[in-house]
Amino acid sequence: MNRTPLLLLALLLSACEKPMPFESAKTLADNPERLKELRLQCRADRSKLGDSQCNAVADAMRIRFMGKDTPYTPHPVKGF
Protein backbone atom coordinates (compact mmCIF):
# COMPACT_ATOMS: atom_id res chain seq x y z
CA MET A 1 0.00 0.00 0.00
CA ASN A 2 1.35 3.38 -0.99
CA ARG A 3 1.24 5.94 1.85
CA THR A 4 2.42 8.93 -0.20
CA PRO A 5 -1.09 10.26 -1.07
CA LEU A 6 -2.16 9.98 2.56
CA LEU A 7 0.94 11.83 3.76
CA LEU A 8 0.48 14.50 1.09
CA LEU A 9 -3.15 15.00 2.13
CA ALA A 10 -2.15 15.35 5.78
CA LEU A 11 0.48 17.96 4.88
CA LEU A 12 -1.98 19.96 2.81
CA LEU A 13 -4.59 19.96 5.56
CA SER A 14 -2.11 21.01 8.21
CA ALA A 15 -0.83 23.85 6.02
CA CYS A 16 -4.33 25.34 5.75
CA GLU A 17 -4.37 26.59 9.33
CA LYS A 18 -2.93 30.09 9.56
CA PRO A 19 -0.95 30.99 12.68
CA MET A 20 -2.29 33.76 14.88
CA PRO A 21 -0.47 37.07 14.50
CA PHE A 22 1.94 37.65 17.36
CA GLU A 23 2.40 41.09 18.85
CA SER A 24 5.67 41.76 20.59
CA ALA A 25 5.99 43.21 24.08
CA LYS A 26 7.59 46.38 22.72
CA THR A 27 4.70 47.16 20.37
CA LEU A 28 2.17 46.36 23.09
CA ALA A 29 3.96 48.63 25.57
CA ASP A 30 3.64 51.47 23.06
CA ASN A 31 -0.10 50.81 22.52
CA PRO A 32 -1.92 50.82 25.90
CA GLU A 33 -5.40 50.31 24.41
CA ARG A 34 -4.39 47.11 22.63
CA LEU A 35 -2.47 45.98 25.71
CA LYS A 36 -5.55 46.38 27.89
CA GLU A 37 -7.67 44.46 25.39
CA LEU A 38 -5.22 41.54 25.18
CA ARG A 39 -4.77 41.51 28.95
CA LEU A 40 -8.50 41.00 29.42
CA GLN A 41 -8.48 38.24 26.79
CA CYS A 42 -5.62 36.48 28.57
CA ARG A 43 -7.53 36.60 31.83
CA ALA A 44 -10.69 35.21 30.22
CA ASP A 45 -9.18 32.40 28.11
CA ARG A 46 -5.41 32.01 28.07
CA SER A 47 -5.49 28.84 25.95
CA LYS A 48 -7.35 30.60 23.13
CA LEU A 49 -4.83 33.44 22.88
CA GLY A 50 -1.77 31.28 23.52
CA ASP A 51 0.94 31.21 26.13
CA SER A 52 3.50 33.10 24.07
CA GLN A 53 1.14 36.02 23.41
CA CYS A 54 0.05 36.19 27.05
CA ASN A 55 3.69 36.12 28.14
CA ALA A 56 4.35 39.06 25.79
CA VAL A 57 1.39 40.88 27.37
CA ALA A 58 2.84 40.32 30.84
CA ASP A 59 6.25 41.51 29.66
CA ALA A 60 4.68 44.63 28.15
CA MET A 61 2.95 45.35 31.46
CA ARG A 62 6.31 45.02 33.21
CA ILE A 63 7.92 47.39 30.69
CA ARG A 64 5.18 49.97 31.20
CA PHE A 65 5.40 49.69 35.00
CA MET A 66 9.17 49.53 35.43
CA GLY A 67 10.13 51.66 32.45
CA LYS A 68 12.41 50.98 29.54
CA ASP A 69 16.06 50.37 30.33
CA THR A 70 15.80 51.81 33.81
CA PRO A 71 19.34 51.95 35.11
CA TYR A 72 20.04 50.96 38.66
CA THR A 73 23.24 52.43 39.92
CA PRO A 74 23.57 52.05 43.66
CA HIS A 75 25.90 54.33 45.49
CA PRO A 76 28.92 52.52 46.84
CA VAL A 77 29.24 52.29 50.61
CA LYS A 78 32.30 54.18 51.79
CA GLY A 79 34.19 53.08 54.84
CA PHE A 80 35.38 55.31 57.64
Backbone torsions as a table, in degrees:
resi	resn	phi	psi	omega
1	MET	NA	133.3	-177.3
2	ASN	-90.2	122.3	-176.9
3	ARG	-95.7	-1.6	-177.4
4	THR	-61.1	-46.7	179.1
5	PRO	-62.8	-35.7	179.1
6	LEU	-67.2	-42.3	178.0
7	LEU	-65.2	-41.3	178.6
8	LEU	-63.7	-40.8	178.2
9	LEU	-63.9	-41.4	179.0
10	ALA	-64.5	-40.3	178.3
11	LEU	-65.7	-40.7	179.2
12	LEU	-65.8	-40.3	179.6
13	LEU	-69.2	-36.6	179.3
14	SER	-73.1	-25.3	180.0
15	ALA	-78.7	-13.3	-177.9
16	CYS	-73.3	-28.0	-177.7
17	GLU	-76.4	124.3	179.9
18	LYS	-88.8	138.2	177.5
19	PRO	-71.6	151.3	178.1
20	MET	-70.7	142.9	177.2
21	PRO	-66.4	139.2	-177.3
22	PHE	-107.9	128.9	178.0
23	GLU	-105.6	130.1	-176.6
24	SER	-75.7	163.9	-179.5
25	ALA	-65.3	-34.9	-178.9
26	LYS	-66.2	-44.6	179.5
27	THR	-68.7	-34.1	177.8
28	LEU	-70.2	-35.4	178.5
29	ALA	-65.9	-28.9	178.8
30	ASP	-82.8	-14.1	-177.4
31	ASN	-123.5	88.0	-174.4
32	PRO	-65.5	-29.4	179.8
33	GLU	-67.0	-45.5	179.0
34	ARG	-67.5	-35.8	178.6
35	LEU	-63.3	-43.1	179.1
36	LYS	-64.0	-41.7	179.3
37	GLU	-62.1	-47.3	-180.0
38	LEU	-68.9	-32.6	178.1
39	ARG	-63.8	-41.6	177.1
40	LEU	-66.1	-37.7	178.1
41	GLN	-66.7	-37.2	178.2
42	CYS	-66.7	-36.9	177.5
43	ARG	-66.6	-40.1	-176.3
44	ALA	-72.5	-49.0	-175.7
45	ASP	-152.0	89.3	-176.9
46	ARG	-66.0	-34.9	-177.6
47	SER	-68.4	-29.9	179.2
48	LYS	-70.2	-42.0	-177.6
49	LEU	-81.0	-31.8	178.3
50	GLY	104.5	145.7	-178.3
51	ASP	-65.6	-39.6	-177.0
52	SER	-66.2	-39.3	178.9
53	GLN	-69.3	-40.8	179.0
54	CYS	-68.0	-32.9	174.5
55	ASN	-66.9	-36.4	176.4
56	ALA	-67.0	-36.3	176.9
57	VAL	-63.8	-44.7	178.5
58	ALA	-63.7	-39.3	178.3
59	ASP	-66.5	-38.2	177.7
60	ALA	-65.9	-37.1	176.6
61	MET	-64.6	-39.5	177.7
62	ARG	-64.4	-41.3	179.2
63	ILE	-63.6	-42.2	-179.8
64	ARG	-67.6	-35.8	-178.0
65	PHE	-77.4	-47.5	-175.0
66	MET	-86.4	-21.4	-177.4
67	GLY	95.3	164.3	-179.8
68	LYS	-90.9	127.5	176.2
69	ASP	48.7	48.2	178.7
70	THR	-72.2	115.8	-179.0
71	PRO	-78.0	143.8	174.6
72	TYR	-120.2	108.9	-179.6
73	THR	-123.7	93.8	179.4
74	PRO	-70.7	151.3	178.2
75	HIS	-80.9	134.1	-179.8
76	PRO	-68.2	145.7	178.1
77	VAL	-82.8	125.3	-179.2
78	LYS	-99.8	137.2	178.3
79	GLY	-75.3	-179.5	-179.7
80	PHE	-72.9	NA	NA
